[in-house]
Amino acid sequence: MLFLSNLDLPTLVGLLVGLLAGITFHEFSHAFVADQLGDHRVRALGRVSLNPLRHLDPWGTLLMVMVGIGWGKPVPVAVESLRSGRVGMAMVGAAGPIANVVVAIGLAVIFRVVDVMLGVGGASSPALELLYAAVSVNLLLAILNIIPIPPLDGFAVAIAVVPERWEYTIRRYQGYGVVVLLVLLILPNSPVRFLLGLAYPWAAALCGI
């Protein structure tokens, strides 16, 4: 419960609300694009929905509450069902991070409106702390997911641009992706941690603070 004890209430609520909205729109966007490109199984599974319960993963939700980062239930997409094949799969993969950026921008607009209404000029207030945390976590989700390491969305995009003859060889090693990602998240000066650190100044810039 260390994550919970180190955060004030507005930041904690902002992170959880931001994660809930971010994961919901992220997975919905994957499903929506896949459905539009021809894989209608995702609609039959109920994934083309903005109901958070359709997209929450039990373990991912538990970690969201415990440590402040989690994941949604992956959308099962059949590349052979997509009209654009590998390119379509890249579009499906990119849809999730793009959705998180859109959510972050929308929340930043709300932040600016609330800032004007409160007349605090970017000064700290519970409402603004909540919104800033929600903006930040959606940028974190976007940045994390564009990294081309499986099982992240960036891998689906990257695999679509490499020569097709390389794809099978690369996929043979994708099972190691989670281990590689965890190592890069743990190492203090890794490029992944550097990239994730950009979420906070970018969130501040979006919010005008």
C-alpha positions as CSV (number, residue, x, y, z in Angstrom):
1,M,0.0,0.0,0.0
2,L,3.0,2.3,-0.3
3,F,1.6,3.9,-3.4
4,L,-1.5,5.0,-1.6
5,S,0.3,6.3,1.5
6,N,2.6,8.5,-0.5
7,L,-0.1,10.5,-2.4
8,D,-2.5,13.2,-1.3
9,L,-6.1,12.5,-1.9
10,P,-6.6,14.8,-5.0
11,T,-3.6,13.3,-6.8
12,L,-4.6,9.7,-5.9
13,V,-8.2,10.3,-7.2
14,G,-6.8,12.0,-10.3
15,L,-4.5,9.1,-11.1
16,L,-7.2,6.5,-10.6
17,V,-9.8,8.4,-12.6
18,G,-7.2,9.2,-15.3
19,L,-6.2,5.5,-15.5
20,L,-9.8,4.4,-15.7
21,A,-10.6,6.8,-18.5
22,G,-7.3,6.2,-20.2
23,I,-7.6,2.4,-20.2
24,T,-11.2,2.5,-21.3
25,F,-10.6,4.9,-24.3
26,H,-7.4,3.1,-25.1
27,E,-9.0,-0.4,-25.4
28,F,-12.1,1.0,-27.0
29,S,-10.0,2.7,-29.7
30,H,-8.2,-0.6,-30.5
31,A,-11.6,-2.4,-30.9
32,F,-13.2,0.4,-32.8
33,V,-10.4,0.6,-35.4
34,A,-10.3,-3.2,-35.7
35,D,-14.0,-3.3,-36.3
36,Q,-13.9,-0.6,-38.9
37,L,-11.1,-2.4,-40.7
38,G,-13.0,-5.7,-40.9
39,D,-12.5,-7.7,-37.7
40,H,-16.1,-7.7,-36.4
41,R,-15.4,-10.3,-33.8
42,V,-14.3,-7.5,-31.4
43,R,-17.9,-6.1,-31.7
44,A,-19.4,-9.5,-31.0
45,L,-17.2,-9.7,-27.9
46,G,-18.6,-6.4,-26.7
47,R,-15.3,-4.5,-26.9
48,V,-16.6,-1.6,-29.1
49,S,-17.9,0.0,-26.0
50,L,-17.1,2.8,-23.6
51,N,-18.2,0.8,-20.6
52,P,-15.1,0.4,-18.5
53,L,-16.2,-3.0,-17.2
54,R,-15.7,-4.3,-20.8
55,H,-12.1,-3.4,-20.7
56,L,-10.8,-3.8,-17.2
57,D,-8.5,-6.7,-16.4
58,P,-8.7,-8.1,-12.8
59,W,-4.9,-8.1,-12.2
60,G,-4.4,-4.9,-14.0
61,T,-7.2,-3.2,-12.0
62,L,-5.7,-4.5,-8.7
63,L,-2.3,-3.1,-9.6
64,M,-3.9,0.1,-10.6
65,V,-5.2,0.5,-7.1
66,M,-2.1,-0.8,-5.3
67,V,0.8,0.8,-7.2
68,G,-0.8,3.3,-9.5
69,I,-0.2,1.7,-12.9
70,G,-2.2,-1.1,-14.5
71,W,-3.5,-2.3,-17.8
72,G,-6.7,-3.2,-19.5
73,K,-7.9,-6.5,-21.0
74,P,-6.2,-6.9,-24.4
75,V,-8.4,-6.6,-27.4
76,P,-8.1,-9.9,-29.5
77,V,-7.5,-8.8,-33.1
78,A,-7.1,-11.2,-36.0
79,V,-4.7,-9.7,-38.5
80,E,-6.1,-12.0,-41.2
81,S,-9.5,-10.4,-40.8
82,L,-8.3,-6.9,-41.3
83,R,-8.7,-5.5,-44.8
84,S,-5.3,-3.8,-44.7
85,G,-3.4,-6.7,-43.2
86,R,-0.2,-5.7,-41.4
87,V,-0.8,-2.1,-42.1
88,G,-4.2,-2.4,-40.5
89,M,-2.7,-4.1,-37.5
90,A,-0.3,-1.1,-37.1
91,M,-3.3,1.2,-37.3
92,V,-5.1,-0.8,-34.6
93,G,-1.9,-0.7,-32.4
94,A,-1.5,3.1,-32.9
95,A,-5.1,3.8,-32.0
96,G,-4.6,3.2,-28.3
97,P,-1.8,5.6,-27.6
98,I,-3.4,8.2,-29.8
99,A,-6.6,7.9,-27.7
100,N,-4.6,8.5,-24.6
101,V,-3.1,11.7,-26.1
102,V,-6.7,12.9,-27.0
103,V,-7.9,12.1,-23.5
104,A,-4.9,14.1,-22.0
105,I,-5.6,17.1,-24.3
106,G,-9.3,17.0,-23.3
107,L,-8.5,16.9,-19.6
108,A,-5.9,19.7,-20.1
109,V,-8.6,21.9,-21.6
110,I,-10.8,21.2,-18.6
111,F,-7.9,22.1,-16.4
112,R,-7.5,25.5,-18.0
113,V,-11.2,26.2,-17.8
114,V,-11.3,25.2,-14.1
115,D,-8.2,27.3,-13.5
116,V,-9.9,30.4,-15.0
117,M,-13.1,29.7,-13.1
118,L,-11.2,29.4,-9.8
119,G,-9.1,32.4,-10.6
120,V,-6.0,30.8,-9.0
121,G,-3.7,31.3,-12.0
122,G,-2.2,27.8,-12.0
123,A,-1.7,27.8,-8.2
124,S,-2.4,24.6,-6.4
125,S,-6.0,23.5,-5.6
126,P,-7.5,20.1,-5.1
127,A,-9.4,20.2,-8.4
128,L,-6.4,21.2,-10.4
129,E,-4.2,18.7,-8.7
130,L,-6.7,16.0,-9.7
131,L,-6.8,17.1,-13.3
132,Y,-3.1,17.4,-13.6
133,A,-2.6,13.9,-12.3
134,A,-5.2,12.6,-14.8
135,V,-3.4,14.4,-17.7
136,S,0.0,13.1,-16.6
137,V,-1.1,9.4,-16.3
138,N,-2.7,9.5,-19.8
139,L,0.5,10.9,-21.3
140,L,2.4,8.1,-19.4
141,L,0.1,5.5,-21.0
142,A,0.6,7.0,-24.4
143,I,4.4,7.2,-24.1
144,L,4.7,3.7,-22.6
145,N,2.6,2.1,-25.3
146,I,4.5,3.6,-28.3
147,I,7.7,1.8,-27.2
148,P,8.3,-1.0,-29.7
149,I,8.7,-3.8,-27.2
150,P,6.1,-6.6,-27.0
151,P,3.4,-6.7,-25.7
152,L,3.2,-2.9,-26.1
153,D,1.3,-1.3,-29.0
154,G,4.5,0.1,-30.4
155,F,5.6,-3.4,-31.3
156,A,2.5,-3.9,-33.5
157,V,3.3,-0.7,-35.3
158,A,7.0,-1.6,-35.7
159,I,6.4,-5.1,-36.9
160,A,4.3,-3.7,-39.7
161,V,7.1,-1.6,-41.2
162,V,9.9,-4.2,-41.1
163,P,10.4,-6.4,-44.2
164,E,7.9,-9.3,-44.0
165,R,10.6,-11.9,-44.2
166,W,11.9,-10.6,-40.9
167,E,8.6,-10.8,-39.1
168,Y,8.7,-14.5,-38.2
169,T,12.2,-14.2,-36.8
170,I,11.3,-11.2,-34.7
171,R,8.2,-12.8,-33.4
172,R,10.2,-15.8,-32.2
173,Y,11.7,-13.6,-29.5
174,Q,8.6,-11.6,-28.5
175,G,8.0,-13.8,-25.4
176,Y,11.0,-12.1,-23.9
177,G,9.5,-8.6,-24.3
178,V,8.0,-8.4,-20.8
179,V,11.3,-9.3,-19.2
180,V,13.1,-6.7,-21.3
181,L,10.5,-4.1,-20.5
182,L,10.6,-4.8,-16.7
183,V,14.4,-4.5,-16.7
184,L,14.3,-1.2,-18.6
185,L,11.6,0.1,-16.1
186,I,13.8,-0.8,-13.2
187,L,17.1,0.5,-14.4
188,P,17.5,4.1,-13.2
189,N,19.0,5.6,-16.3
190,S,17.3,3.5,-19.0
191,P,15.9,5.2,-22.1
192,V,12.4,4.0,-21.2
193,R,12.5,5.8,-17.9
194,F,13.7,8.9,-19.6
195,L,10.9,8.8,-22.1
196,L,8.3,8.2,-19.3
197,G,9.7,11.2,-17.4
198,L,8.7,13.4,-20.3
199,A,5.1,13.0,-19.4
200,Y,5.2,15.4,-16.5
201,P,6.7,18.5,-18.3
202,W,4.4,17.8,-21.3
203,A,1.4,17.6,-18.9
204,A,2.5,20.9,-17.4
205,A,2.8,22.5,-20.8
206,L,-0.7,21.2,-21.9
207,C,-2.2,22.6,-18.7
208,G,-0.3,25.9,-19.0
209,I,1.6,25.7,-15.7
